[in-house]
Amino acid sequence: MEDIPKGKTVVTLEGPALPKEQAPRKMPVSDTHNMNCEDTFVNHNEDPNLKLVDTKITITVEKTFVSTKKIVKGAELTMNYEEFARGKKFLF
């Protein structure tokens, strides 16, 4: 809806960590658990315009993403899924 400058917080995802069977197709937080958060429409890109900058784990998991470059109005939001997989293969 508007241009996003570099370095701006764009999205914070929050939700409980649940076994993958209880939260299929959600954001992985380990080999056995996914974060049950609101679905987002952020796609994978190896040159993403969002970067994970903070993860807080209390009763829930919270992941905050900021823009890595200026994002023009209407552009697709992207992140590198490798930030979560850490070289492992995850089945969402």
Buried (B, 14 or more C-beta within 10 A) or exposed (E): EEEBEEEEEBBEBBBBBBEBEEBEEBBBBEEEBBBBBEEEEBEEBEEBBBBBEEBEEEEEBBBBBBBBBEBEEEEEBBBBBEBBEEEEEBEE
